[in-house]
Amino acid sequence: MKIHFLGAAEMVTGSNFLIETGNYKILLDCGMFQGSKGLEKLNREEFPFSPKEIDYLLLSHSHIDHSGRIPKLVKEGFRGEIICTKGTKDLAALMLEDSAHIQVADTKWENKKRERAGQSPLEPLYTVEDAKNSVRFFTGVLYNQKINLNESIVVRFKDAGHILGSAIIELWIKEDGKTVKIVYSGDLGMKNKPLIRDPEIVEEADYLILESTYGDRNHEDIDTRMERLIKIINETVARGGTVIIPSFAVGRTQELIYELNKYYEYDKEIEEFMKVPIYLDSPMAVSATEVFKRNADNFDDETKELILKGDNPLDFDNLYFVRDIEHSMALNKDQSPKVIISASGMATAGRVRHHLKHNLWNPINSVVFVGYQAEGTLGRIIKDGAKKVKLFGEEVAVKAQIHSIEGFSGHGDQREILNWLKGFKKKPKKIFLVHGKEKATTTLKKIIEEKYGIETLVPYLGCTYQMDEDVLIQNSEEQLDLIKKKEKITQELQSVYNQFEHLVWKTNQILDEKRLEKDYEKLHNKLLELQKELLDLNMLLGK
């Protein structure tokens, strides 16, 4: 049995892992590479496997860096089954279609430049039709249902606490009379996050593929994050200004709505004039919020209790949903104090760029970043202190107050990861650290080995772990090409980043086949389905 590390290896994007047995090929995630232009070029490369030969794709969650190349996979011949939670299936349908619109628009823009340069035009990575077609292969399941994929493979999804539908994937594979359990953490969330449950504990594994995004640090006190945001909003309102919050349409935005709902709905001491309008200006985020409402069974106990009492935690009196472009444009003509929450979270695309263009130059306004800002993105450039940025061909001064609140991160920090590992009663033989940069992975590797005595490996892009040989190997020309491309891209990325920075500052376990056990699983699955139906009904009644 082999595990091929084909994405999110020594980087935090493009999650893609191939498990190869003697009879089956199973993908864990099929994400898009995001960030620099050099990194994004990897999305157009051929898969280092034949899509037609993949039997199953197990999807941890809907974020594009985990799901974004699924339409390309289907377009190139995949005809297997994509299995994920019901929440992930619903959100992925939205997000992949939205991603397709971006692919088409970006390709159109790129082709204009290529035409002027006498170059041949490019085809979009995939179209909206491709995205819609890929959704036909999805199967949604509930958390904690054991699913027999075939006579050799069993899978179960446990809540990862990252976003709605996010999952830790438990995979039991029987081969040569032995059963091996592989656990893939997906993206682990933080405890005590709004709306969704804490990450569930996994008690045993033979091999663990573990994310390490924040493996080298801990987040600021999450108990004060909302206090800070409210303080920024109120101070900006008092100046007569507008607060712009670039926010990821799925997950982060709904958490913000939930927290703002608690503040504006339940704090009786707030003066009416301080209840400024909160505009959610992102069709994608509005649609995603509706998906959250339809998946109330994913919520934590506090949120379920609110729903059963008839309160909708994703709505309040001074919250307004903006879908049409005319309404969005009108927000920038309105000079009254307000809060605009808009995608994208790193300000790389979407309506938020228009809001930044109209508000960055004014010192009475505020911009609040509530998520990770990757190198090279507009959000990172602003956060790092740029004095001027270019938006839609126009140079805009950065005079608004810039804030960053990391307590809203969707990823567990070093402390959370280590505490989650403590839950294993049977320690993994090996841990593979993925979805993290070098400093995060090396730091976390050292701590895990010292604290828990588990051998921890950091796979590089394109490498393979051969279980029978117990070694990480590079064993094909295709993988070698991937590694060379990665090294070249890294060098190009650093070169471009240095040039850009200079320019900116220059201008300033399987169950036995016993009837009793089968009946138990059948009843258990039915119970989960009934619980979902009950919560869905209560959600509808509470609207």
C-alpha positions as CSV (number, residue, x, y, z in Angstrom):
1,M,0.0,0.0,0.0
2,K,1.3,3.5,-0.9
3,I,0.4,7.1,0.0
4,H,1.3,9.7,-2.6
5,F,1.6,13.3,-1.4
6,L,0.5,15.3,-4.5
7,G,-0.5,18.7,-2.9
8,A,-0.4,20.6,0.4
9,A,3.1,19.1,1.0
10,E,5.4,21.8,2.4
11,M,2.7,24.3,1.5
12,V,-0.8,25.2,2.7
13,T,-2.7,24.7,-0.6
14,G,-3.6,22.2,-3.2
15,S,-4.6,19.4,-0.8
16,N,-4.4,16.1,-2.8
17,F,-3.3,12.7,-1.5
18,L,-3.5,9.3,-3.3
19,I,-3.8,6.1,-1.5
20,E,-3.0,3.2,-3.7
21,T,-3.7,-0.5,-2.8
22,G,-3.4,-3.6,-4.9
23,N,-6.9,-3.2,-6.2
24,Y,-8.1,0.4,-5.6
25,K,-7.0,4.0,-5.9
26,I,-8.5,6.5,-3.4
27,L,-8.0,10.2,-3.5
28,L,-8.2,12.3,-0.3
29,D,-9.2,15.8,-1.5
30,C,-8.5,17.4,-4.9
31,G,-7.8,21.0,-4.1
32,M,-6.7,24.0,-6.1
33,F,-3.3,25.6,-5.7
34,Q,-3.8,29.2,-4.6
35,G,-1.5,32.1,-4.0
36,S,1.2,33.3,-6.4
37,K,0.8,33.1,-10.2
38,G,3.6,30.6,-10.3
39,L,1.9,28.4,-7.8
40,E,-1.5,28.6,-9.5
41,K,0.2,27.4,-12.8
42,L,0.2,24.0,-11.1
43,N,-3.5,23.8,-11.6
44,R,-3.1,23.5,-15.3
45,E,-0.6,20.7,-15.1
46,E,-1.7,17.1,-15.8
47,F,-2.6,15.1,-12.8
48,P,0.2,12.7,-11.8
49,F,-2.3,9.8,-12.1
50,S,-5.0,8.9,-14.5
51,P,-8.4,10.4,-13.4
52,K,-10.1,7.4,-15.0
53,E,-8.4,5.0,-12.7
54,I,-9.5,6.7,-9.4
55,D,-12.2,4.6,-7.7
56,Y,-13.2,7.0,-4.9
57,L,-12.6,10.6,-3.9
58,L,-13.1,11.3,-0.2
59,L,-13.6,15.0,0.4
60,S,-12.8,16.5,3.8
61,H,-14.6,19.8,3.2
62,S,-15.7,22.3,0.6
63,H,-12.9,25.0,0.7
64,I,-11.5,25.4,-2.8
65,D,-7.9,24.5,-1.7
66,H,-9.4,21.1,-0.9
67,S,-12.1,20.8,-3.6
68,G,-11.2,23.2,-6.4
69,R,-9.8,20.8,-9.0
70,I,-12.8,18.3,-8.8
71,P,-14.4,19.7,-12.0
72,K,-11.0,19.3,-13.8
73,L,-10.8,15.7,-12.5
74,V,-14.3,14.8,-13.8
75,K,-13.6,16.7,-17.1
76,E,-10.5,14.5,-17.6
77,G,-12.3,11.1,-17.0
78,F,-13.0,10.5,-13.4
79,R,-16.2,8.4,-13.1
80,G,-15.9,7.2,-9.5
81,E,-17.8,8.3,-6.4
82,I,-17.1,11.5,-4.5
83,I,-18.1,10.9,-0.8
84,C,-18.4,13.6,1.8
85,T,-20.8,14.9,4.4
86,K,-24.1,16.3,3.4
87,G,-23.0,19.8,4.5
88,T,-19.9,19.6,2.3
89,K,-21.9,18.4,-0.7
90,D,-24.3,21.4,-0.4
91,L,-21.5,23.9,0.0
92,A,-19.3,22.4,-2.7
93,A,-22.1,22.8,-5.3
94,L,-22.0,26.5,-4.6
95,M,-18.3,26.9,-4.3
96,L,-17.3,25.0,-7.4
97,E,-19.8,26.9,-9.6
98,D,-18.4,30.2,-8.2
99,S,-14.9,29.0,-8.8
100,A,-15.9,28.2,-12.4
101,H,-17.1,31.8,-12.9
102,I,-13.7,33.0,-11.7
103,Q,-11.8,30.6,-14.0
104,V,-13.8,31.8,-17.0
105,A,-13.4,35.5,-16.1
106,D,-9.7,35.2,-15.3
107,T,-9.0,33.3,-18.5
108,K,-10.9,35.9,-20.5
109,W,-8.8,38.7,-19.0
110,E,-5.6,36.7,-19.5
111,N,-6.5,36.0,-23.2
112,K,-6.7,39.7,-23.9
113,K,-3.1,40.1,-22.8
114,R,-2.1,37.1,-24.8
115,E,-3.8,38.3,-27.9
116,R,-1.9,41.6,-27.7
117,A,1.3,39.7,-27.2
118,G,0.6,37.5,-30.3
119,Q,0.1,34.3,-28.1
120,S,-2.5,31.6,-28.6
121,P,-5.5,31.8,-26.2
122,L,-6.0,29.6,-23.2
123,E,-9.0,27.5,-22.3
124,P,-10.5,28.0,-18.8
125,L,-9.5,25.3,-16.3
126,Y,-13.2,24.4,-16.3
127,T,-16.5,26.0,-17.0
128,V,-19.7,26.4,-15.0
129,E,-21.1,23.4,-16.9
130,D,-18.1,21.4,-15.9
131,A,-18.6,22.4,-12.3
132,K,-22.3,21.5,-12.3
133,N,-21.5,18.1,-14.0
134,S,-19.0,17.2,-11.3
135,V,-21.7,17.6,-8.6
136,R,-23.5,14.6,-10.1
137,F,-20.8,12.3,-8.7
138,F,-21.2,13.5,-5.1
139,T,-22.7,11.3,-2.4
140,G,-23.5,13.0,0.9
141,V,-23.4,11.1,4.2
142,L,-23.9,12.0,7.9
143,Y,-21.2,12.2,10.5
144,N,-20.3,9.0,12.3
145,Q,-22.0,6.7,9.8
146,K,-19.7,3.8,8.8
147,I,-19.9,3.4,5.1
148,N,-18.8,0.1,3.4
149,L,-17.4,1.2,0.0
150,N,-16.7,-2.4,-0.9
151,E,-15.5,-5.6,0.6
152,S,-12.1,-4.1,1.5
153,I,-12.7,-0.4,2.3
154,V,-14.8,1.3,5.1
155,V,-14.9,5.0,5.7
156,R,-16.3,7.2,8.4
157,F,-16.5,11.0,8.7
158,K,-16.1,12.7,12.1
159,D,-16.6,16.4,12.7
160,A,-13.4,18.4,12.2
161,G,-14.9,21.7,13.6
162,H,-13.4,23.8,10.8
163,I,-16.4,24.8,8.7
164,L,-19.9,23.4,8.1
165,G,-19.5,19.8,6.9
166,S,-15.8,19.7,7.5
167,A,-14.6,16.2,8.4
168,I,-11.8,14.1,9.8
169,I,-11.7,11.0,7.5
170,E,-11.2,7.5,9.1
171,L,-10.4,4.9,6.5
172,W,-10.1,1.2,7.1
173,I,-8.4,-0.8,4.3
174,K,-8.2,-4.6,4.3
175,E,-5.4,-6.0,2.2
176,D,-3.5,-9.3,2.3
177,G,-5.6,-10.4,5.3
178,K,-4.6,-7.3,7.3
179,T,-6.5,-4.2,8.1
180,V,-4.8,-0.8,8.2
181,K,-6.4,2.3,9.5
182,I,-5.5,5.6,8.0
183,V,-6.8,8.9,9.5
184,Y,-6.8,12.2,7.6
185,S,-7.4,15.2,9.8
186,G,-8.5,17.5,7.0
187,D,-8.4,21.0,8.4
188,L,-8.8,20.8,12.2
189,G,-10.8,23.7,13.7
190,M,-10.7,25.3,17.1
191,K,-12.7,24.6,20.1
192,N,-15.5,26.9,21.1
193,K,-16.0,28.3,17.7
194,P,-19.4,29.8,16.9
195,L,-22.1,27.7,15.3
196,I,-20.2,24.4,14.7
197,R,-19.1,21.7,17.1
198,D,-15.6,21.2,18.4
199,P,-13.3,18.8,16.5
200,E,-14.2,15.2,17.4
201,I,-11.6,12.9,19.0
202,V,-10.2,9.9,17.1
203,E,-9.0,7.1,19.4
204,E,-6.8,5.1,17.1
205,A,-4.9,5.0,13.9
206,D,-2.0,3.2,12.2
207,Y,-1.1,6.2,10.1
208,L,-2.2,9.8,10.5
209,I,-2.1,12.6,7.9
210,L,-2.2,15.7,10.0
211,E,-2.6,19.4,9.0
212,S,0.0,21.8,10.5
213,T,-1.1,25.3,9.3
214,Y,-0.4,26.9,12.7
215,G,2.0,24.3,14.0
216,D,4.5,26.9,15.1
217,R,2.3,29.3,17.0
218,N,-0.8,29.9,19.1
219,H,-3.7,32.3,18.4
220,E,-4.4,35.3,20.4
221,D,-7.1,35.0,23.1
222,I,-10.2,34.1,21.3
223,D,-12.4,35.4,24.1
224,T,-11.4,38.9,23.3
225,R,-11.7,38.7,19.5
226,M,-15.3,39.9,19.4
227,E,-14.6,42.6,21.9
228,R,-11.9,43.9,19.6
229,L,-14.2,43.8,16.6
230,I,-17.0,45.6,18.3
231,K,-14.6,48.2,19.6
232,I,-13.3,48.9,16.1
233,I,-16.9,49.1,14.7
234,N,-18.0,51.5,17.4
235,E,-15.0,53.7,17.1
236,T,-15.3,53.9,13.3
237,V,-19.0,54.7,13.6
238,A,-18.3,57.5,16.0
239,R,-15.9,59.0,13.4
240,G,-18.7,58.7,10.8
241,G,-16.8,56.0,8.9
242,T,-17.4,52.7,7.2
243,V,-15.9,49.3,8.3
244,I,-14.8,47.0,5.5
245,I,-14.4,43.3,6.5
246,P,-12.9,41.1,3.7
247,S,-14.3,37.7,4.7
248,F,-14.3,34.1,3.4
249,A,-17.8,33.5,2.1
250,V,-18.0,30.1,3.7
251,G,-17.4,29.7,7.4
252,R,-15.9,33.0,8.5
253,T,-18.8,35.1,7.3
254,Q,-21.4,32.9,9.1
255,E,-19.3,33.0,12.3
256,L,-19.3,36.8,12.2
257,I,-23.0,37.0,11.6
258,Y,-23.6,34.7,14.6
259,E,-21.4,36.8,16.9
260,L,-22.9,40.1,15.7
261,N,-26.4,38.6,16.2
262,K,-25.5,37.9,19.9
263,Y,-24.2,41.4,20.3
264,Y,-27.0,43.4,18.6
265,E,-29.9,41.1,19.6
266,Y,-29.1,40.5,23.3
267,D,-27.1,43.5,24.6
268,K,-30.0,45.6,25.9
269,E,-27.6,48.6,26.7
270,I,-26.9,49.3,23.0
271,E,-28.3,52.7,21.9
272,E,-30.4,52.4,18.7
273,F,-28.1,54.8,16.8
274,M,-25.2,52.4,17.5
275,K,-27.0,49.6,15.7
276,V,-25.5,50.5,12.4
277,P,-26.5,48.6,9.3
278,I,-24.4,45.5,8.6
279,Y,-24.4,44.6,4.9
280,L,-23.4,41.1,3.7
281,D,-22.4,41.9,0.2
282,S,-21.6,38.6,-1.5
283,P,-24.0,36.5,-3.4
284,M,-21.9,33.5,-2.6
285,A,-21.9,34.3,1.1
286,V,-25.6,34.9,1.1
287,S,-26.2,31.5,-0.6
288,A,-23.8,29.8,1.7
289,T,-25.6,31.2,4.7
290,E,-28.8,29.6,3.4
291,V,-27.0,26.3,3.2
292,F,-26.0,26.7,6.8
293,K,-29.6,27.2,7.7
294,R,-30.5,23.9,5.9
295,N,-27.9,22.0,7.8
296,A,-28.7,22.8,11.4
297,D,-27.8,19.2,12.5
298,N,-24.2,20.3,12.1
299,F,-24.5,23.1,14.7
300,D,-23.2,22.9,18.2
301,D,-25.5,22.5,21.2
302,E,-25.7,26.3,22.0
303,T,-26.9,27.1,18.5
304,K,-29.4,24.2,18.4
305,E,-30.9,25.5,21.6
306,L,-31.4,28.9,20.1
307,I,-33.1,27.3,17.0
308,L,-35.4,25.2,19.1
309,K,-36.4,28.4,21.0
310,G,-37.4,30.0,17.7
311,D,-34.4,32.3,17.2
312,N,-32.5,32.3,13.9
313,P,-28.8,32.8,14.9
314,L,-28.0,33.8,11.3
315,D,-30.2,36.9,11.1
316,F,-30.9,40.0,13.1
317,D,-32.7,43.3,12.5
318,N,-29.8,45.4,11.3
319,L,-28.4,42.8,9.0
320,Y,-29.0,43.2,5.3
321,F,-28.3,40.7,2.5
322,V,-27.0,42.2,-0.7
323,R,-27.3,40.2,-3.9
324,D,-27.6,42.5,-6.9
325,I,-24.8,44.6,-8.2
326,E,-26.8,47.9,-8.1
327,H,-27.3,47.6,-4.4
328,S,-23.6,46.8,-3.9
329,M,-22.6,49.9,-5.9
330,A,-25.0,52.0,-3.9
331,L,-23.2,51.2,-0.7
332,N,-20.2,53.1,-1.9
333,K,-22.3,56.2,-2.7
334,D,-23.9,56.1,0.8
335,Q,-21.7,58.2,3.2
336,S,-23.5,57.1,6.4
337,P,-21.7,54.8,8.9
338,K,-22.0,51.1,8.2
339,V,-20.2,47.7,8.1
340,I,-19.7,45.9,4.8
341,I,-18.7,42.2,5.0
342,S,-17.7,41.0,1.6
343,A,-15.7,38.3,-0.2
344,S,-13.0,37.4,-0.9
345,G,-11.2,37.0,2.4
346,M,-7.8,37.8,1.0
347,A,-9.2,40.6,-1.3
348,T,-8.0,38.7,-4.4
349,A,-11.3,39.0,-6.2
350,G,-15.0,39.8,-5.8
351,R,-16.9,42.9,-4.7
352,V,-14.7,43.6,-1.7
353,R,-12.1,45.1,-4.1
354,H,-14.6,47.7,-5.2
355,H,-15.3,48.6,-1.5
356,L,-11.6,48.9,-0.8
357,K,-11.1,51.2,-3.8
358,H,-13.8,53.5,-2.5
359,N,-12.9,53.4,1.2
360,L,-9.1,52.8,1.6
361,W,-8.2,56.4,1.0
362,N,-10.3,57.9,3.8
363,P,-8.8,57.9,7.3
364,I,-12.2,57.8,9.0
365,N,-12.8,54.3,7.6
366,S,-11.4,50.9,8.9
367,V,-10.5,47.7,7.2
368,V,-10.5,44.6,9.4
369,F,-8.8,41.3,8.3
370,V,-10.3,38.3,10.1
371,G,-8.4,35.5,8.3
372,Y,-5.1,34.3,7.0
373,Q,-3.6,36.5,4.2
374,A,-1.3,34.6,1.9
375,E,1.8,36.1,0.5
376,G,1.3,38.1,-2.7
377,T,-2.4,38.7,-2.1
378,L,-3.9,42.2,-1.9
379,G,-4.9,41.5,1.7
380,R,-1.4,40.6,2.7
381,I,0.1,43.7,0.9
382,I,-2.3,46.0,2.8
383,K,-1.8,44.2,6.1
384,D,2.0,44.5,5.7
385,G,1.8,48.3,5.5
386,A,1.7,49.3,1.9
387,K,1.1,53.0,1.5
388,K,-0.5,52.7,-1.9
389,V,-2.2,49.8,-3.8
390,K,-3.5,49.5,-7.4
391,L,-7.2,48.6,-7.8
392,F,-8.8,48.4,-11.2
393,G,-6.0,50.3,-12.8
394,E,-6.1,53.1,-10.3
395,E,-3.6,53.9,-7.6
396,V,-5.3,54.2,-4.2
397,A,-3.7,55.6,-1.0
398,V,-4.0,53.4,2.1
399,K,-5.1,55.9,4.8
400,A,-7.9,53.9,6.4
401,Q,-7.1,52.3,9.8
402,I,-5.9,48.7,9.1
403,H,-6.7,46.0,11.7
404,S,-6.1,42.2,11.9
405,I,-7.9,39.9,14.3
406,E,-6.4,36.4,14.1
407,G,-8.7,34.9,16.8
408,F,-11.3,34.2,14.1
409,S,-9.0,31.7,12.4
410,G,-10.7,28.5,11.2
411,H,-7.6,26.4,11.9
412,G,-6.6,25.0,15.3
413,D,-3.3,26.4,16.5
414,Q,-0.3,24.4,17.9
415,R,-2.0,24.0,21.3
416,E,-5.2,22.7,19.8
417,I,-3.4,20.3,17.5
418,L,-1.4,18.8,20.4
419,N,-4.5,18.5,22.6
420,W,-6.3,16.7,19.8
421,L,-3.4,14.3,19.4
422,K,-3.7,13.6,23.1
423,G,-7.1,11.9,22.5
424,F,-5.5,8.9,20.7
425,K,-5.6,5.8,22.9
426,K,-3.7,3.9,20.3
427,K,-0.9,6.1,18.9
428,P,-0.3,6.1,15.2
429,K,2.8,4.3,13.9
430,K,3.6,7.4,11.9
431,I,2.4,10.9,11.5
432,F,2.7,12.8,8.2
433,L,2.6,16.6,8.5
434,V,0.9,18.4,5.6
435,H,-0.9,21.7,4.9
436,G,1.9,23.7,6.5
437,K,4.9,25.8,5.6
438,E,8.5,24.7,6.6
439,K,8.6,26.6,10.0
440,A,5.2,25.2,11.0
441,T,6.0,21.6,10.1
442,T,9.5,21.5,11.5
443,T,8.4,23.1,14.8
444,L,5.4,20.8,15.2
445,K,7.4,17.7,14.2
446,K,9.9,18.3,16.9
447,I,7.3,18.8,19.6
448,I,5.2,15.7,18.6
449,E,8.3,13.5,18.7
450,E,9.5,14.9,22.0
451,K,6.0,15.0,23.7
452,Y,4.4,11.8,22.3
453,G,7.3,9.8,20.9
454,I,5.6,9.3,17.5
455,E,7.8,9.3,14.4
456,T,6.7,12.3,12.4
457,L,7.6,12.8,8.8
458,V,7.3,15.9,6.6
459,P,6.5,14.8,3.0
460,Y,7.7,16.9,0.1
461,L,5.6,17.5,-3.0
462,G,5.4,14.3,-5.2
463,C,6.9,11.9,-2.7
464,T,5.5,8.5,-1.8
465,Y,5.3,6.5,1.4
466,Q,5.7,2.8,0.8
467,M,4.2,1.0,3.7
468,D,5.9,-2.4,3.2
469,E,9.3,-0.7,3.0
470,D,8.5,1.9,5.7
471,V,10.1,4.7,3.8
472,L,9.4,7.9,1.9
473,I,10.5,7.4,-1.6
474,Q,10.5,9.2,-4.9
475,N,9.8,6.5,-7.5
476,S,8.6,7.9,-10.8
477,E,9.4,10.4,-13.4
478,E,6.1,12.1,-12.9
479,Q,6.8,12.7,-9.3
480,L,10.3,13.9,-10.1
481,D,8.8,16.4,-12.5
482,L,6.5,17.6,-9.8
483,I,9.4,18.2,-7.4
484,K,11.4,20.1,-10.0
485,K,8.3,22.2,-10.8
486,K,7.8,23.0,-7.2
487,E,11.4,24.0,-6.7
488,K,11.3,26.2,-9.8
489,I,8.0,27.8,-8.7
490,T,9.4,28.5,-5.3
491,Q,12.3,30.3,-6.8
492,E,10.1,32.2,-9.2
493,L,7.7,33.1,-6.3
494,Q,10.5,34.5,-4.2
495,S,11.9,36.4,-7.1
496,V,8.6,38.0,-8.0
497,Y,7.8,38.7,-4.3
498,N,11.1,40.4,-3.8
499,Q,10.6,42.5,-6.9
500,F,7.1,43.4,-5.9
501,E,8.2,44.3,-2.3
502,H,11.0,46.5,-3.7
503,L,8.5,48.2,-6.0
504,V,6.0,48.8,-3.2
505,W,8.5,50.3,-0.8
506,K,10.2,52.1,-3.5
507,T,7.0,54.1,-4.0
508,N,6.2,53.7,-0.4
509,Q,-11.1,-0.1,13.1
510,I,-13.7,-2.3,10.6
511,L,-16.8,-4.0,12.2
512,D,-17.2,-7.9,11.9
513,E,-19.9,-9.2,9.6
514,K,-22.3,-10.2,12.4
515,R,-26.0,-9.5,12.1
516,L,-26.1,-7.7,15.5
517,E,-23.4,-5.3,14.4
518,K,-25.0,-4.7,11.1
519,D,-28.3,-3.9,12.8
520,Y,-26.6,-1.6,15.2
521,E,-25.0,0.5,12.4
522,K,-28.3,0.5,10.5
523,L,-30.2,1.8,13.5
524,H,-27.5,4.3,14.3
525,N,-27.5,5.7,10.8
526,K,-31.3,6.0,10.9
527,L,-31.1,7.8,14.2
528,L,-28.7,10.4,12.8
529,E,-31.0,10.9,9.8
530,L,-34.1,11.5,12.1
531,Q,-32.1,13.9,14.2
532,K,-31.3,15.9,11.1
533,E,-34.9,16.0,9.9
534,L,-36.0,17.2,13.3
535,L,-33.5,20.1,13.4
536,D,-34.3,21.0,9.8
537,L,-38.0,21.3,10.7
538,N,-37.3,23.4,13.7
539,M,-35.0,25.6,11.6
540,L,-37.8,26.2,9.1
541,L,-40.4,26.8,11.8
542,G,-38.0,29.3,13.5
543,K,-37.6,31.5,10.4
